[in-house]
Amino acid sequence: MAAAVNQLFTGKWVTTLVLVSLTVFNAVLGLRVESKAEASLAALAGTMKNVVRVRREGEVKEIEAEGLVPGDIVLMEAGNVVSADGRLFVAATIEIEEAALTGESVATLKDTATITVPRFPWATA
């Protein structure tokens, strides 16, 4: 746009119109591509459901993660997404990728030991 204004002051109307039209075309095209990408991402997010295997009333069921309630026993295998906070009862070398929460690039080893010290000084036991 600065080049178009410069050309406007020098009296080159054709160059000014070409520069303004190309800038508007580029902006419209960029908005259109961005809106299509957002629509595709929204459609993809709508098709992906986080399904969790739980043990309820002695039976193993697959439910959506939003349906988890306190008391559900979540059955996890390698590659599963951790859907909620929980306590480990039985674990054999489980490592959790916490990069989205902590920024750490290395997975954190978890165990079944009870946490006795609050993670945060303001938290109560």
C-alpha positions as CSV (number, residue, x, y, z in Angstrom):
1,M,0.0,0.0,0.0
2,A,2.9,2.3,0.7
3,A,4.2,1.8,-2.9
4,A,0.7,2.6,-4.2
5,V,0.6,5.8,-2.2
6,N,4.0,6.7,-3.5
7,Q,2.9,6.0,-7.1
8,L,-0.3,8.1,-6.5
9,F,1.8,11.1,-5.5
10,T,4.0,10.7,-8.6
11,G,1.0,10.7,-10.8
12,K,1.2,7.2,-12.1
13,W,-2.5,6.2,-11.9
14,V,-2.2,2.9,-13.7
15,T,0.6,1.6,-11.4
16,T,-1.4,2.8,-8.4
17,L,-4.5,0.9,-9.5
18,V,-2.5,-2.2,-10.2
19,L,-0.8,-2.2,-6.8
20,V,-4.1,-1.5,-4.9
21,S,-6.0,-4.2,-6.9
22,L,-3.2,-6.7,-6.2
23,T,-3.2,-5.9,-2.5
24,V,-7.0,-6.3,-2.3
25,F,-6.9,-9.5,-4.3
26,N,-4.2,-10.9,-2.0
27,A,-6.1,-10.0,1.1
28,V,-9.4,-11.5,-0.2
29,L,-7.6,-14.7,-1.3
30,G,-5.8,-15.0,2.1
31,L,-9.1,-14.6,4.0
32,R,-10.8,-17.2,1.8
33,V,-8.0,-19.7,2.2
34,E,-7.9,-19.1,6.0
35,S,-11.6,-19.5,6.4
36,K,-11.5,-22.8,4.4
37,A,-8.7,-24.1,6.6
38,E,-10.6,-23.2,9.7
39,A,-13.7,-24.9,8.4
40,S,-11.7,-28.0,7.6
41,L,-10.1,-28.0,11.0
42,A,-13.5,-27.6,12.7
43,A,-14.9,-30.5,10.6
44,L,-11.9,-32.7,11.5
45,A,-12.2,-31.8,15.2
46,G,-15.9,-32.7,15.1
47,T,-15.2,-36.2,13.7
48,M,-12.5,-37.0,16.2
49,K,-13.9,-38.3,19.5
50,N,-11.8,-39.1,22.5
51,V,-13.0,-42.6,23.4
52,V,-11.9,-44.1,26.7
53,R,-12.1,-47.7,28.0
54,V,-13.5,-47.8,31.5
55,R,-14.6,-50.5,33.9
56,R,-18.1,-49.8,35.3
57,E,-20.1,-52.2,37.4
58,G,-17.6,-55.0,36.5
59,E,-17.9,-54.5,32.8
60,V,-15.5,-53.0,30.3
61,K,-17.2,-50.3,28.3
62,E,-16.0,-47.7,25.7
63,I,-17.4,-44.2,26.3
64,E,-16.5,-40.7,25.3
65,A,-14.1,-38.9,27.6
66,E,-16.7,-36.3,28.4
67,G,-18.8,-39.1,30.0
68,L,-16.1,-39.9,32.7
69,V,-17.3,-39.5,36.3
70,P,-15.5,-39.9,39.6
71,G,-15.2,-43.5,40.4
72,D,-14.6,-44.7,36.9
73,I,-11.7,-47.1,36.5
74,V,-9.9,-46.1,33.3
75,L,-8.1,-48.8,31.4
76,M,-5.1,-47.5,29.5
77,E,-2.8,-49.0,26.9
78,A,0.3,-47.7,25.1
79,G,-0.6,-44.8,22.9
80,N,-3.8,-43.8,24.7
81,V,-4.5,-40.2,25.5
82,V,-4.9,-39.4,29.2
83,S,-8.5,-38.1,29.4
84,A,-8.7,-37.0,33.0
85,D,-6.9,-36.7,36.2
86,G,-6.7,-39.9,38.1
87,R,-4.8,-42.1,40.4
88,L,-2.8,-45.1,39.2
89,F,-3.6,-48.4,40.9
90,V,-1.5,-50.7,38.7
91,A,1.2,-49.5,36.4
92,A,4.2,-51.1,34.7
93,T,6.7,-48.4,33.4
94,I,4.1,-45.8,32.3
95,E,5.4,-42.6,30.9
96,I,3.2,-39.6,30.2
97,E,4.0,-36.9,27.6
98,E,3.2,-33.6,29.4
99,A,4.6,-31.2,26.8
100,A,1.2,-29.4,26.4
101,L,1.1,-28.8,30.2
102,T,4.7,-28.2,31.3
103,G,6.7,-27.6,28.1
104,E,9.0,-30.6,28.8
105,S,10.0,-32.5,25.7
106,V,10.7,-35.7,27.7
107,A,8.0,-38.0,28.9
108,T,7.5,-38.2,32.7
109,L,7.7,-41.6,34.4
110,K,4.7,-42.2,36.6
111,D,4.2,-44.7,39.4
112,T,1.5,-45.8,41.9
113,A,3.0,-44.1,44.9
114,T,0.6,-41.8,46.8
115,I,1.5,-38.1,46.5
116,T,1.7,-36.7,50.0
117,V,3.1,-33.2,49.4
118,P,0.8,-30.8,47.5
119,R,2.2,-29.9,44.1
120,F,1.5,-26.2,44.7
121,P,2.1,-24.3,47.9
122,W,-1.4,-22.9,47.9
123,A,-3.1,-26.3,47.5
124,T,-4.5,-28.0,50.5
125,A,-4.3,-31.8,51.1
